[in-house]
Amino acid sequence: MIQKRQSFHPLLVPVFAGMMALVHPYGHAAEANDKPIGAEDIRVLVREFMANRGLASPQDRDIWPLDDRISLSPCEHKPEILARSARSNSYIIHCNGPVAWDYTIRIEHSGLANAPVAQPNAAQPAKLASGSDRAGLANAADLKLAAVAAEPEKIEKANLPQQFNVVVPRVDLSAGTILTADMLEVRPMPQSAGMTAFRTVKEAVGLRLTANVGPSSILNTRNVAKAPQVLKGENVTIIAGGSGFEIIAPGKAETDGYEGDLITVKNAKTGVKLTGKLGPGAIVLVK
């Protein structure tokens, strides 16, 4: 009697499928992004977000605060953009993980985006109030409304989110630029930029940039420094004195200098280089 040989093909199919599941356990795994997210990635996200709602694409300066040096943890899925409130131009960019993070930005001239509104603790079900609780809440609400109605100016203040002023450049500026008032402007933002950030234009005027900045950069004590009183190539007055005489000559600074520094200058008439102490009014005293 000839015994029929059993086919192993039906047994191999589930084994092969199981091996493929180990290679790609989830459908989106191959699409996971393992690169850090930078400022330009956030700008691209924002522009896609606006385009999907039929709104104009914002310029770089309208997406802020955003430092080109930021590097955020990679996201397994595409980050989500949520409006902080229905009437605000402030948005939260949310990443679920593997390392979850939230980044808050403003989109100037964003129009009516109709974005989904962020709901803190939305997963927790609301507790139903009893009849007595509802009555107490209603009475409390009526009393609060009556008190606010007595002072109309408080209504406007109650509806405004807390804002913090920061100073930003109007245009791109390069390192070494000495700041003037017409280069800067004050913008409000929904969160504090920290103790090192300038809050008024007056605080930043006259300081010198130590890094390249743009309209989305917040000026603070880390990207500016006190500007030298005299810069290399600027005109100075050389005063050389001795016992009973004094010589005054025009010159040019060979180096940058602060008041009180010893700097090298060149006599504009003779071309001779001298070293002297920098005093007020770009005067260099040579002994």
Kinemage of the C-alpha trace (Angstrom):
@kinemage 1
@onewidth
@group {chain A} dominant
@subgroup {mainchain}
@vectorlist {calphas} color= white
{ca met a 1} P 0.000 0.000 0.000
{ca ile a 2} L 1.434 3.340 -1.078
{ca gln a 3} L 1.255 6.022 1.659
{ca lys a 4} L 0.472 9.529 0.484
{ca arg a 5} L 3.218 12.106 1.177
{ca gln a 6} L 1.909 15.008 3.303
{ca ser a 7} L 2.588 18.486 1.877
{ca phe a 8} L 4.374 20.955 4.209
{ca his a 9} L 3.308 24.033 2.216
{ca pro a 10} L 0.274 24.856 4.438
{ca leu a 11} L 2.568 24.734 7.483
{ca leu a 12} L 5.150 27.119 6.003
{ca val a 13} L 2.675 29.926 5.332
{ca pro a 14} L 1.984 30.885 8.995
{ca val a 15} L 5.686 30.438 9.873
{ca phe a 16} L 6.709 32.809 7.043
{ca ala a 17} L 4.034 35.302 8.083
{ca gly a 18} L 5.309 35.207 11.671
{ca met a 19} L 8.876 35.900 10.517
{ca met a 20} L 7.671 38.899 8.492
{ca ala a 21} L 5.805 40.202 11.539
{ca leu a 22} L 9.087 40.184 13.480
{ca val a 23} L 10.759 42.186 10.719
{ca his a 24} L 7.919 44.779 10.541
{ca pro a 25} L 5.839 44.373 13.749
{ca tyr a 26} L 3.864 47.530 12.986
{ca gly a 27} L 2.811 49.034 9.714
{ca his a 28} L 4.236 52.491 10.537
{ca ala a 29} L 7.588 51.322 11.883
{ca ala a 30} L 9.295 51.744 8.544
{ca glu a 31} L 8.110 55.354 8.486
{ca ala a 32} L 9.470 56.266 11.931
{ca asn a 33} L 11.688 59.326 11.876
{ca asp a 34} L 14.952 58.901 13.787
{ca lys a 35} L 16.359 62.341 12.969
{ca pro a 36} L 16.217 65.270 15.448
{ca ile a 37} L 13.628 67.922 14.626
{ca gly a 38} L 15.020 71.384 13.990
{ca ala a 39} L 13.687 74.863 13.313
{ca glu a 40} L 13.294 74.285 9.559
{ca asp a 41} L 11.283 71.077 10.193
{ca ile a 42} L 8.895 73.084 12.384
{ca arg a 43} L 8.515 75.745 9.677
{ca val a 44} L 7.644 73.018 7.141
{ca leu a 45} L 5.053 71.547 9.543
{ca val a 46} L 3.469 74.959 10.076
{ca arg a 47} L 3.287 75.728 6.358
{ca glu a 48} L 1.664 72.340 5.636
{ca phe a 49} L -0.773 72.980 8.476
{ca met a 50} L -1.762 76.372 7.021
{ca ala a 51} L -1.960 75.064 3.435
{ca asn a 52} L -4.322 72.266 4.499
{ca arg a 53} L -6.687 74.945 5.804
{ca gly a 54} L -6.500 77.069 2.663
{ca leu a 55} L -4.502 79.844 4.372
{ca ala a 56} L -1.475 81.785 3.171
{ca ser a 57} L 1.957 80.342 3.887
{ca pro a 58} L 3.612 82.358 6.720
{ca gln a 59} L 7.072 83.856 6.345
{ca asp a 60} L 9.923 82.725 8.612
{ca arg a 61} L 9.580 85.858 10.766
{ca asp a 62} L 5.879 85.089 11.385
{ca ile a 63} L 6.707 81.715 12.985
{ca trp a 64} L 8.279 82.420 16.347
{ca pro a 65} L 9.944 82.139 18.823
{ca leu a 66} L 12.160 79.767 16.867
{ca asp a 67} L 15.933 79.484 17.221
{ca asp a 68} L 17.740 77.865 14.276
{ca arg a 69} L 19.960 76.035 16.774
{ca ile a 70} L 17.174 74.009 18.426
{ca ser a 71} L 17.277 70.208 18.196
{ca leu a 72} L 14.207 68.325 19.461
{ca ser a 73} L 13.912 64.569 19.976
{ca pro a 74} L 12.710 62.509 16.968
{ca cys a 75} L 9.009 61.627 16.729
{ca glu a 76} L 7.659 58.170 15.882
{ca his a 77} L 4.730 59.831 14.115
{ca lys a 78} L 4.349 63.212 12.440
{ca pro a 79} L 3.984 65.901 15.165
{ca glu a 80} L 0.502 67.339 15.652
{ca ile a 81} L -0.326 71.055 15.760
{ca leu a 82} L -3.015 72.197 18.209
{ca ala a 83} L -4.364 75.696 18.817
{ca arg a 84} L -4.126 76.833 22.434
{ca ser a 85} L -7.552 78.464 22.137
{ca ala a 86} L -10.126 79.210 19.441
{ca arg a 87} L -9.162 82.913 19.247
{ca ser a 88} L -5.414 82.706 19.786
{ca asn a 89} L -2.568 82.699 17.268
{ca ser a 90} L -0.583 80.581 19.705
{ca tyr a 91} L -0.150 76.878 18.874
{ca ile a 92} L 1.314 73.775 20.492
{ca ile a 93} L 3.376 71.347 18.417
{ca his a 94} L 2.993 67.964 20.124
{ca cys a 95} L 5.200 64.882 19.724
{ca asn a 96} L 3.988 61.589 21.259
{ca gly a 97} L 7.387 59.989 21.546
{ca pro a 98} L 9.485 57.935 21.971
{ca val a 99} L 10.525 61.034 23.987
{ca ala a 100} L 7.359 63.132 24.189
{ca trp a 101} L 7.609 66.925 23.998
{ca asp a 102} L 5.498 70.049 23.404
{ca tyr a 103} L 6.788 73.216 21.711
{ca thr a 104} L 4.756 76.429 21.774
{ca ile a 105} L 4.913 78.888 18.862
{ca arg a 106} L 2.981 81.857 17.523
{ca ile a 107} L 1.897 82.190 13.900
{ca glu a 108} L 1.419 85.861 13.089
{ca his a 109} L -1.316 86.774 10.559
{ca ser a 110} L -2.550 83.182 10.782
{ca gly a 111} L -6.179 84.005 10.053
{ca leu a 112} L -8.976 81.714 11.195
{ca ala a 113} L -7.140 78.389 11.239
{ca asn a 114} L -9.944 76.354 12.856
{ca ala a 115} L -7.309 74.096 14.359
{ca pro a 116} L -8.223 71.474 16.944
{ca val a 117} L -7.946 73.043 20.390
{ca ala a 118} L -5.604 71.493 22.941
{ca gln a 119} L -7.570 69.895 25.771
{ca pro a 120} L -5.482 69.209 28.906
{ca asn a 121} L -6.521 65.980 30.675
{ca ala a 122} L -9.160 65.357 27.992
{ca ala a 123} L -8.961 61.583 28.614
{ca gln a 124} L -10.367 61.953 32.140
{ca pro a 125} L -14.201 61.737 32.219
{ca ala a 126} L -15.982 64.667 33.796
{ca lys a 127} L -17.661 64.082 37.143
{ca leu a 128} L -21.396 64.744 37.077
{ca ala a 129} L -22.524 67.280 39.666
{ca ser a 130} L -25.463 66.553 41.955
{ca gly a 131} L -28.519 68.793 42.045
{ca ser a 132} L -27.275 70.684 45.110
{ca asp a 133} L -23.811 71.059 43.564
{ca arg a 134} L -25.318 72.481 40.362
{ca ala a 135} L -27.366 74.989 42.327
{ca gly a 136} L -24.316 76.074 44.297
{ca leu a 137} L -22.274 76.441 41.129
{ca ala a 138} L -25.024 78.466 39.476
{ca asn a 139} L -25.229 80.844 42.451
{ca ala a 140} L -21.438 81.216 42.522
{ca ala a 141} L -21.391 81.944 38.787
{ca asp a 142} L -24.138 84.569 39.154
{ca leu a 143} L -22.260 86.297 41.975
{ca lys a 144} L -19.032 86.285 39.959
{ca leu a 145} L -20.748 87.744 36.888
{ca ala a 146} L -22.405 90.435 38.980
{ca ala a 147} L -19.084 91.433 40.514
{ca val a 148} L -17.327 91.564 37.134
{ca ala a 149} L -20.199 93.493 35.524
{ca ala a 150} L -19.721 96.201 38.137
{ca glu a 151} L -16.209 96.799 36.777
{ca pro a 152} L -16.302 96.475 32.940
{ca glu a 153} L -12.558 96.903 32.516
{ca lys a 154} L -12.003 93.623 34.342
{ca ile a 155} L -13.958 91.731 31.673
{ca glu a 156} L -11.420 92.653 29.011
{ca lys a 157} L -8.490 91.763 31.266
{ca ala a 158} L -10.057 88.418 32.206
{ca asn a 159} L -10.315 87.401 28.549
{ca leu a 160} L -6.706 88.241 27.685
{ca pro a 161} L -4.062 85.501 28.102
{ca gln a 162} L -0.938 86.422 30.049
{ca gln a 163} L 1.744 87.762 27.717
{ca phe a 164} L 5.464 88.417 28.035
{ca asn a 165} L 7.348 90.985 25.959
{ca val a 166} L 10.548 90.007 24.149
{ca val a 167} L 12.870 91.912 21.815
{ca val a 168} L 13.502 90.517 18.304
{ca pro a 169} L 15.331 91.817 15.208
{ca arg a 170} L 13.216 93.242 12.371
{ca val a 171} L 15.582 91.688 9.782
{ca asp a 172} L 18.459 89.208 9.630
{ca leu a 173} L 21.541 90.595 11.398
{ca ser a 174} L 25.086 89.225 11.398
{ca ala a 175} L 27.452 88.748 14.315
{ca gly a 176} L 29.389 91.919 15.123
{ca thr a 177} L 26.468 94.262 14.386
{ca ile a 178} L 25.984 97.024 16.936
{ca leu a 179} L 22.261 97.230 17.645
{ca thr a 180} L 20.228 100.388 17.048
{ca ala a 181} L 16.564 101.044 17.839
{ca asp a 182} L 15.421 100.857 14.195
{ca met a 183} L 16.761 97.287 13.933
{ca leu a 184} L 14.570 95.987 16.761
{ca glu a 185} L 10.952 95.576 17.823
{ca val a 186} L 9.043 94.267 20.843
{ca arg a 187} L 6.724 91.276 20.452
{ca pro a 188} L 4.403 89.648 22.990
{ca met a 189} L 4.616 85.892 23.534
{ca pro a 190} L 2.455 83.505 25.585
{ca gln a 191} L 5.257 82.248 27.821
{ca ser a 192} L 8.290 83.720 29.519
{ca ala a 193} L 11.550 83.571 27.553
{ca gly a 194} L 13.579 83.453 30.765
{ca met a 195} L 15.509 85.907 32.881
{ca thr a 196} L 18.211 86.474 30.232
{ca ala a 197} L 15.793 87.823 27.572
{ca phe a 198} L 15.503 91.565 26.959
{ca arg a 199} L 12.025 93.060 27.441
{ca thr a 200} L 12.548 96.560 26.027
{ca val a 201} L 14.393 97.875 22.970
{ca lys a 202} L 16.286 100.341 25.157
{ca glu a 203} L 18.010 97.477 27.000
{ca ala a 204} L 19.513 96.107 23.765
{ca val a 205} L 20.463 99.329 21.952
{ca gly a 206} L 24.229 99.842 21.741
{ca leu a 207} L 25.092 96.192 22.375
{ca arg a 208} L 27.034 94.082 19.877
{ca leu a 209} L 25.763 90.762 18.466
{ca thr a 210} L 27.936 87.722 19.168
{ca ala a 211} L 25.941 85.455 16.814
{ca asn a 212} L 23.854 85.701 13.640
{ca val a 213} L 20.168 86.325 14.435
{ca gly a 214} L 16.909 86.693 12.518
{ca pro a 215} L 13.336 87.909 13.056
{ca ser a 216} L 12.419 84.693 14.893
{ca ser a 217} L 15.354 84.997 17.335
{ca ile a 218} L 14.808 86.321 20.859
{ca leu a 219} L 17.583 88.660 21.994
{ca asn a 220} L 19.138 87.790 25.335
{ca thr a 221} L 22.390 88.175 27.230
{ca arg a 222} L 23.818 85.084 25.497
{ca asn a 223} L 23.750 86.440 21.934
{ca val a 224} L 24.904 90.008 22.646
{ca ala a 225} L 27.787 91.668 24.469
{ca lys a 226} L 28.814 95.188 25.405
{ca ala a 227} L 29.994 96.964 22.267
{ca pro a 228} L 33.566 98.334 22.226
{ca gln a 229} L 33.840 102.108 22.541
{ca val a 230} L 36.107 102.169 19.482
{ca leu a 231} L 36.207 99.682 16.613
{ca lys a 232} L 39.193 98.880 14.435
{ca gly a 233} L 39.461 101.451 11.621
{ca glu a 234} L 37.531 104.189 13.412
{ca asn a 235} L 38.984 107.686 13.835
{ca val a 236} L 40.561 108.598 17.156
{ca thr a 237} L 42.381 111.613 18.571
{ca ile a 238} L 45.944 110.925 19.687
{ca ile a 239} L 47.280 113.066 22.508
{ca ala a 240} L 50.943 112.698 23.374
{ca gly a 241} L 52.284 114.707 26.274
{ca gly a 242} L 55.447 115.250 28.186
{ca ser a 243} L 57.018 117.739 30.561
{ca gly a 244} L 55.460 121.050 29.578
{ca phe a 245} L 54.228 120.093 26.109
{ca glu a 246} L 51.298 118.330 24.422
{ca ile a 247} L 50.889 117.110 20.838
{ca ile a 248} L 47.477 116.388 19.330
{ca ala a 249} L 47.162 114.399 16.098
{ca pro a 250} L 44.442 112.545 14.222
{ca gly a 251} L 44.718 108.751 14.014
{ca lys a 252} L 42.944 105.480 13.370
{ca ala a 253} L 42.382 102.569 15.743
{ca glu a 254} L 44.237 99.391 14.815
{ca thr a 255} L 42.213 97.292 17.271
{ca asp a 256} L 38.832 97.337 19.013
{ca gly a 257} L 38.861 98.789 22.505
{ca tyr a 258} L 36.827 99.621 25.584
{ca glu a 259} L 37.395 102.681 27.727
{ca gly a 260} L 40.512 102.125 29.829
{ca asp a 261} L 42.053 99.574 27.423
{ca leu a 262} L 45.538 99.912 25.939
{ca ile a 263} L 45.045 99.931 22.154
{ca thr a 264} L 47.248 100.349 19.103
{ca val a 265} L 46.637 103.418 16.916
{ca lys a 266} L 48.249 104.778 13.747
{ca asn a 267} L 49.139 108.453 13.340
{ca ala a 268} L 47.205 109.574 10.233
{ca lys a 269} L 49.944 112.042 9.228
{ca thr a 270} L 53.138 110.077 9.845
{ca gly a 271} L 51.856 106.457 9.679
{ca val a 272} L 53.653 105.684 12.940
{ca lys a 273} L 51.931 103.100 15.164
{ca leu a 274} L 51.626 103.924 18.845
{ca thr a 275} L 50.109 102.338 21.935
{ca gly a 276} L 47.968 104.398 24.300
{ca lys a 277} L 45.151 104.265 26.822
{ca leu a 278} L 41.637 104.745 25.430
{ca gly a 279} L 39.704 107.465 27.208
{ca pro a 280} L 36.260 109.106 26.795
{ca gly a 281} L 35.373 110.543 23.400
{ca ala a 282} L 37.728 108.257 21.426
{ca ile a 283} L 40.805 110.031 22.856
{ca val a 284} L 43.976 107.917 23.098
{ca leu a 285} L 46.566 109.115 25.595
{ca val a 286} L 50.122 108.219 24.610
{ca lys a 287} L 53.026 108.703 27.038
